[in-house]
Amino acid sequence: MGTWIGAKCETVMRYASTSTDTQNIRNIAIIAHVDHGKTTLVDQLLRQSGTLKRLTATEQVMMTPTSSSASGNTADSTTDGGFVTRLMDHNDLEKERGITILSKCTSINYKGTLINIVDTPGHADFGGEVERIMSMVDGVALVVDATEGPMTQTRFVLSKALAKGLKPLVVLNKADRLTTRIPQVESDLFDLFATLGATDDQMEYPIVYASAKQGWAKLEAPAVGAEEPPHDGTGMTPLFDLIMDHVPPPTHLNRTKPFSMLTVQIEHDPYVGILYLGRIESGTLQIGDNIHALDADGNKVGDGKVKKIFGRTGLDRVELDSAAAGEIISIAGIKNGGVNVSLVSPDGWGQEGPQPLKTTPIDPPTISIFVYPNDGPFAGKEGTKLTSQLIKDRLFKEAETNVALKVLPGPTSESLELRGRGVLHLGVLFETLRREGFEIMIGPPKAVMKPDPENPGKMLEPVEECSILVAEAYAGTVVQKLTMRKGEMLLYENTEPGFVKIEMDVPARGLIGYMAGEFKNDVHGEGTLNHIFKGYFPHKGAVDTGRNGALIAMVAGESSGYAIAPLQARGTMFIHPGTHVYPGMVIGECSKSQDIYVNPCQKKQLTNIRAAGADEKIVISSPRIMNLEESIAYMDDDELIEVTPKNIRLRKLIMDQTKRQRVTKGKK
């Protein structure tokens, strides 16, 4: 029924007979900024607890990548020292991008105590995954890079943990590096806790110094620049002991009351169907119990009889016959449940009857995109799911589990408006749809505006707090570009030798286009830009994005190198020779501000007249190929993106040249 650990399938172990005593349970979430080492840390905890077994020589050969294909295993997600790495990132998109997109739960047994660990995403666009699991844990481990220190997402996840009343423990990861700034990072962390209004108890946070990659943790700071890391055979034991001592057991939950549980995630099993994951808040649960599903207002939306109860051991599901308050479980057999839906026992609540559990409020979305069915000339040639009804059903189903996503009616009967946390958040959704066989059209991203209650007739716009780490030589260009987009500088300081840290507040609409690739060009690969929603502020006026015009195909056909070669003087090309194009398709960026219609399909005329000289050699530069997120951020207001299983095409909203010119003149 299952396979060895590390594969996509999960092994289902047979019955564990009794519930775990609340005194022997610890529920903890691993939270951090992106690339600070959360998933690698969880890998080490699984290894050193004995939960994850070393692969045999045959299994290691099976996990070794044989090609660089994106659909297969990569060197970053296969094995290390005989162990499978990045076990929690088992989604295809997570493997390809090297990031965590969905929150996932695992369990280990340490000295007779069940430790449930929730691995969370680090990107701000997936902050909803962090918010919804806060109700499921009793403590958090805040992982901070010992060199970079607290970043934008560190502030966000820590604020959510402190608001929930949780007492964090801090893990200064990557403490083995020569560039560590441990005293400065500790000072920055203390300031961050104080700024976010931590209580006196929360300010007394313990710190452990670790290297998740090398597999050790220490309670004392290692010496900076030491040639060898401090190995004394303890491994991650100090971190395990700190979790045991600092994270409280869920003894405040009452097992004598009727059963109640808040669903925080929906899983799918090919054998038993939909599973609802959450922590039991009260009472006990057994197979065969009748359960009601209540929405946030207390209305009954579903019911059912419990068919299966699953716990976790490592990555394996463990089939249970009963569970009690404090345990994190998955339940099968309930119809019409959902995320943030309370599963409760119908009896034993007295005259008031069963009441829904309080849900964690989710921050509002800041980016809006309209989605349409594909109506282009190539519609239906690659995808299998084309109609607006199929697209609507799929997106409404996604909204049931993706708590940060809002689906609203669009301007036409066939369109929908999607609101999300950012371009990456919605881009991952669109990438998932195209892999499922959908063909869709995507409109330009817009910031979600709100009316200003204090100034009638005026609007408030979302502002992002940006943290930029860039080589000092390119800092001026970045500051200039963001200032043109109505950015305001908050901090400019030297960090590592040759690098500076810049903090700026930038309107979300000004940040969208800049992150498409312009930032990468400005810093020449020597910089990172992270951003997080700060709040709504008065509209700051028009934003100068500096976007040039487009090179637009004026004929249908197959592009040729003969035609593209002279067009390179007009601007940057987006297509290779041999690409099928149609009128109105954007095939490049013009070097000037206006749009130009060109013919990329012209072929060299063949005649029976001998030429006096030899043919000139055609030299074609590599085109600029943009992925889906880059295309969304790059597109202009009068453009659409055609997304199909095999291609991503940028096109004009009005494809006919004459009609488009007439509309453009009318607007002037």
N, C-alpha and C positions, 0 to 999 in steps of 0.2 A: 504493500500500500504506500510505502514511502521509499526514500532513497537515503544514501549516506549523507551526513551533514555537509552543508555547503552547496548542495544542488538547489535548483529552483523549487522542487517539491519539498514538502514538509512531512517528516515522519510523524505519524500519530501513534502514540504509545497507549497501551490499554490502562484500565482503571487504576486510579489512585484512590484509595477507599475513604480517607477521612479528610476533613478540612484542617488547614493549618491554623494553629493558635495565633491570635492576633499579636501576642508578644513576640512571636518568631517571624514576623513579616516586616519588611522594609520596602516602601514604594518610593522610588527616586527617579527624577528626570535629569538627563544630561543636556544642559543648555549652553550655548556659546555663539559667538560670531562665526561666520563661514570660514572654513579652513583652519580653525584653531584646534582641531583634532578630536572631535567628539566620537566619531565612528571608529577611529583607530583606538581610542581609549576603551570603548565597549568591546572591541576585538580582544584586547589584552585581558580585560576582566573575564571574558568568556574562556580564554585559554587558561589563565592561571587559577581559575576556580575549578578546573577539571571538567567543565561543561563541554568545551570544544575539544575534540580528540584530534590527534595528529593523523594526517592522511597516510595511507600506505603508499609504497612506491608506485604501484599501478594507478592509484587514484590521483597522485600528483601528475603522472603523465597525462591522464585524461583531462586535468585542469590546465595544462600548459597550452597557451594560445598558439595556434598554428598559422594565423594570418592577422592582419591589422583591421579586419572587418569590424565595423561598428556594431554589428548585430551579435558578434561572438564575444567571448571573454577577452579581456585585455590584461596587460601585464599589471595594471594597477588594481585589478579585482580578482586575481587568481590565488596564488599561494605565496607564503613567506615562511621559510623554515619548516615547511611541511604542514602549515595551517592555512586554511582558507582566510583571505583578507576581505575587509569591507563586507562582512556577512549581512549586515543590516540593510545595505543598499542593494537589494536584489531586483529592483525594478530596472528594466532595460534602459530607460532614460537616465536613471541614477548612475548606472554603470558607465554609460557613454559620456556623461557630463562630469562625473566625479563629484557629485553633490548629493546631499540628502534632500528629497522632495517631500516624503511622507513620514510622519511620526510612526515609529514601530516599537513594539514592546517585546522584551525578552526577559528571561528569569534565570537566576543562578542560585545554587545552594551553597552557603558559606557557614560552616560550623553549626549546621542544623537550622540556620535561618534562611527563609526564602526571600531573596532580594529581587524585586521586580524593577527592571531598568527600562526607561523609555528614552529612545534616541530621537532627537528632534532636529529639524532643519536649521541651517544657519543663515539662509538668505532671508532678507526682509520681506520679499515677495511671498514667502511661505510662512509668515508669522502667524497666520491663523491656525496652523498645525500646532504651534507652541501654545497658543492661548487655550485651545480646547482640551489639552491634556493636563492643564494645571489642576483641575478638579480631581484628578485621578491619583495624585502623588502627595506625599507628606513632606517631601524635601527635594532640593535641587542641588546638583553639582554644577557650579558655574566654571566652565573651562575657559581660561584666558591664555593667549599666547604670551610667553615670557618676554618676547621681543616687541611685538606690536602693542601689547597692552589692551585696555578696554577700547572697543570700537563701537560703531553705531548700533549694531544688532546686540552687542553686549548690554548696552543701555536698555534696549527694548525688552529683551527676555528677562533681565534682572528686575525691571520695573514691574513686570507681570507677576514675577515670583514674590516680590515684596508686597505688592497689593493684595496678594492672596494670603499673606501672613506666613509664608514659608520662611524657614531659616536656612539660607544657602551655606554650602561649604565651597571653598574656592580651590580649584586645581590650576596651578601655574604650569601649563604644559610646555613642551619643547624646551625644558630647562637645561638640556644638554648642549644647546647651541652656544657658540662663542659670542654671538651678538645679543645675548640676554641683557635686559635692563631691569632686573628683579626689584631693586629698591625703588626705582621710579614707577614701575608698574604697580607695586604695592601701594605707593602713595596715590597714584591715579585711581586705583580701586577704592581706597578709603574715601576719596573725594566723591567718587561716583555714588557710593552707598549713601553718603551724607546728602548729596544733591537730590537723590530720589526719595528722601524722607524715610530712611530705614529707622526702625525702632532701636532702642538700646540693646535688646536681645539680638536683633538681626545684625547690628554692628559688631557683635562679638563673633565674627565668622572665623572658623579655622582655615588655615592655608596648608596645602600639601603641594610639594614641588615634584613634578613628574616628567617622564619622557615616555609617552605612550608608544612611540615607535620602538624604543629600546626595551620597554617593559619594566620600568622601575618607578618607584614613588618614595619620597622622603619627606619627613616633617621639618628638616633643616634645609635651608637654601644651599645648594651646591656652589662651590667656588667657580666664578666665571673664568673661562679659559683653561679649565683643568683638562689635561690631555685625555684622561680616562674618566668615564662617568662613575659615580659611587655605587659599586656593586657590593652587596654584602649578603646576597642570597635571599633577601626578603621579597624582592619583586614588587608586586602591587599590594602586599599585605598591609602597609600603613594606610592605604586608601580604603581597603576593605574594612579595617578596624574603625576608621573615621566614619564611614557610612553607618556601621553598627552603633557607634556611640552618639553620633550627631543627629541622625534622622530618626524621628520618633516613630514607634510602632503605631498602627491605627487602632489603639485601644479605646479611643473616644467613640468608635462606632459600636452601636448596640446590636448584638446578635439575637436578642430576645424579641425585638420588634418584627413586624411583617417585612417581607423582602422588598427592597427597592434598589434600583441601579440606574445611573445615567449613562446612556450610550454615547461614547465619544468617537467611535470609529466603526465602520462596516467592512467586514471581510467576506470573501467568497470562497466556498469550498466546493469542488466538483461533485462531492458525494452527498453532503448534507445541505447544500445551498447557502443561504445568507447567514452570516454569523455577526452578532452584535457584541462589540468589545466595550468593557467598562469595568469600573471598580464597584463592588457591592457596597452600598452605603448603610444598609441595615438588614437584619434578618439572615436567613439561610435559604438555600435553593437546592432542590433535588430534581432529578429527572422525573418528568410526568407532572410537575406543578403547572397550574394554570397561571398565565401572566397576562396583564393588560398593558398596553402601550399608551402613554399620555403625552400630549404635546405640552408646550410651555404654559398654555392657558388652562390646562387640566382636562382638556377634551380627549375622549378616547379615540385613538386613530387606528388601533390594531389590537390583536390578541393572539393567543396561541398556547400550545402545550409544549413545555421544554422537552426537546428530543435529545439534545446533546449538550454537555457542559465541557468546555475545554479550558485547561490551564496551560502553562508553558514551562518547559525545561529547556533552556537554551533557545534554539530555534524550533524545537519540536513541540507540537501540540500534545498535551497529555489529557487523555479522556478521563473525566472525573464523574463520580456518581453523586457528589454533593459539593457545595461551596458555601462560604459564609462571609459576613461583613469583613472588609479589609482586603479580600483577595481580588485580583484582576483576572477576569475570565472572559470567555466568549460563549454566547448562548445561541443555539440553533432551534428553530421551530416556531419563531414569532413572525406573524404576518404584518406587513405595513408598518414596521418600525422605521427608525431613521436616526440620524445624528442629532444630539441634544433632545432625544425623546426619552422619557422616563419609563422604565420597565418596572412594574410594581405588582405585588400580590393583590388580588381584588378583595381579600377578606382580612379582618383583624384590625381595621383602622378606626373603628368606632363610628359615631354618627356622621362625622365629616367625610368619611370615605377616603380613598387613596388620593394623595396630593402629588403634583409634579415636583421634582427636585429643582433647585435653583441652577440655572445655567450660567456659564461664564460669558460675559458680554464680549463680543468680537468687534475689533476696530473696523470702522467703515471702509469700503473700497475707495480708491482714489483715481482709478483709471477706467475709462469707458470705451468700449469698442463695439461697433455694429457688425453683425454677422448675417450674410445672405447666402442663399443657394447659388451655386456656380451657374452663371448665364453666359460665359464666354464661348468663343468659337470652338474650343477644345473640350467643352463640357461633356462628360460621360465617357471619355476615351480611356480613363485610367481608374476611376473610382467605381464603387458598386453601390454607394449610399448617396443619393443625389437630391432627393426631394426635401422640401422645407419641413415636412412633417417628421421625417426621420431625424433631421438635424435638431428640431425642437425637442423631440422625445429624449434624445441623447443628452442634450444640454440640461434639461430639467432633471434628468436622472443624476447628472454630475453635481448639480447644485444641492442635491440631497446629502451628499457626503463631503463636498468641498465647501466648508462653512464660510470661507472668505469670498466666495463667488456669489454674485447676485445676477439673476436672469430676469430681464424686464422686456415688455413688448417693444418692438422696433417701430420705425416710421411707416413701414408697410406691413401687410398681413403675412408676408413670407420672411420677414426679418426679425431679429432679436437683438436686444442690447445686453452686452455682458459687462459687468463691472467687477474689477479685481484689484489686487494690491499693486500690480505693476506689470510691465511688459513681459518679464520672465514668467510670472504667475500665469498670465493668459497664454503666453507662447507655448508653455509646456502642455496646456490643455489642447491647443490647436495642433501641436505635434502629435499628441495622442490620437486625436480625431483622424488625422491624415493616415496614420498607421492602421487605423481600423477600417479604412476604405472610404472615408467621407471626402467629398469635394465641396469646398466652401469658398466664399468670398469674404474678405476681412476689410473693414473700413479703417480709416486713420484713428489712432488712439487720441482720446481727449481727456483732459482733467475733469473730474466730477466737481462742478461748481455748486455752491450753496448760497441762497440769498442772505444778505447781511441784515440781521434783525435790528441792529442799531442804526443803520443807514438805509432806509427803504429805497429800492431802485438800484442798489449796488450789490456786488457779488463778493463772496469769499472764495478763495482758491486754495487747494492743498499745497503745502510747502514741505519740501524734503530737507532733512538735515544730512548733509554730505560730509563724509570723511575721506580725504584724499591723501594717499601716500605716494609721492612722486619724486623723481630725481630732480635735484635743485635746478639743473639747467633748463628744465621744461616747466617749472612751476609758474613762471610768468605767463606763458601761453595759456595754461589751464585757467588761471585766475582771470585773465582777460576774456576768454570765451564764456566763462560762467557769469562774469559781471555783465556781459552783453545780454545774457539771459535773465537779468534782474536778480542775480545772486548777490548775497551780502556776506562778507568775510567775518568770521568769528574768531579764528585762531590761525596763526602761522608760526610754526616752531620747527627747529631742527631736531631730528630723532637719530636715525642711524647716520653714519658718515656719508655725506653726499646726498642724503634724502631729507625731505621736509614733509611735515604733516600739516595739512590745511583743512579747516572746518568751515563750511559755508552753508547758509540757508538759501536754497534755490527753489523756485516754483516748479511743481511737477511737470507742467507743460514745457518749461524750458529745458528740463533734464532729459526728456524723452528722446529728442533727436540727437543730443550730444553723445549719448552712450551707445549710439548705433555703430560706432567705429571711428568717429571723429576723435574721441578721447584717446583711443589706442594709437592713432596716427600722431596726435600731439605729444604723447609721452614716449613714443618710439618703443613701446613695450616695457618701459621702466616706470610703471605706476599702477595703482589700483584705486578704484572709486567705489565706495559703498555708500548707500543712502537708506534712509528710513523716514517714514511719515512723521512729521513733527506736529502738524495741526493745520487748522484753517485760518488764513489771514486775509486782509483786504487785497483785492485784485491789484496787481502791480503794473498793469498796462501791457502794451504790445511787446512781444518778445522777438528779438532779431535772431533767427536761427542760422542765417547765412547759407541756406540751402540753395544750390544752383539749379538751373533748369534741367530738363530731361531730354534725352535723345529718344524719339518715339518712332517705332516702325510704321511705315506708311503702306506696306504691302504684306500680303501673306505668302509664306513659303519657308524655305530652308536657308538660313544665313550661310554666307560663304566667306572664306578668308579674303578673296579678291575684293569684296565689298567692304569688309570690316577694316582692312589695312588703311585706306585713306580716312575712314571715319575716326580713327584714333586721334587725329589732330583736333577733332571737335570736342573730345572729352574722354571720360573713363568708360570703358565698355563693361557690361554686366553679363555678356553671353559669349560662348565659344562658337567657332564656325561649326555648322551642322545643326544648330539649334532651330527648332521650328518656331516661327513667330507669326503674329497676326497684326493687322492694323490697330493701333492704339496701345500696343504693348511697349512698355518702357524697357529699352535695351541698353541704356547707359545714362551717365550723368554728363550734362553739357558743361563746358568750361565757362560758359557765360550764364547770365541770370534767366534768359528766355528759353522756352522749349523749342526744339528743332525737330522737324519730321525728316527722317532719312530712310534710305532703301538699303537694308543690310543683306538683301537676297540677290543682288545683281551678280550675274555670272559673266565671265570673260567670253566674248563672242568668238566662236571658232569658225574660221574661213579657210578656203583653199589657196589663199594668197600667202606666199612665204614672207615672213617678217625679215627685215634687214638685220636687226640685232636680236640677241638672245632675250628671253623673257626676264623681267626683273624679278629678283627674289623677294617674296612677300615675307615681311617680318611683322609678327603680331605679338603684342605684349599679353601677359596673362590677365584675364578679365577679373574684375572684382566680384567674387561670388559671395553673396550674403546669405546667412541662415535665416530662419523664420523670425527670430527676435530682432535681428538687425534690420530685416526688411520692414517689420512693423514700426520700428523706431525711425527708420529713414523716410518712409512714405510721406507724401504731401497731402494736403487736404482734398485735392481733386483726384486722388488715386485710390485704387483698390489692390489687394493682394489675392491672387488666385492660388489656393492651396489644394493640391491634389496629392495622391499617394506617391507620385514620382517626381513632381516638380513644384517649385514655388516661383510664380511669375508676378511681376509688378506691372500694372496696367492703369490706364486712365479710366476714370469713371465714365466719361463720354468718349467712346472709342472712335467715332466718326470724326474725321478732321474738320470737315465743314461745319458740322453742328457744334463742335467744341469751340471753334473760333468765333462762331456767332454768339454763343453763350458768354464767352470771355469778353467780347466787345460790349454786350449788353450790360455786364456788370460794371464796366468802366464808365 
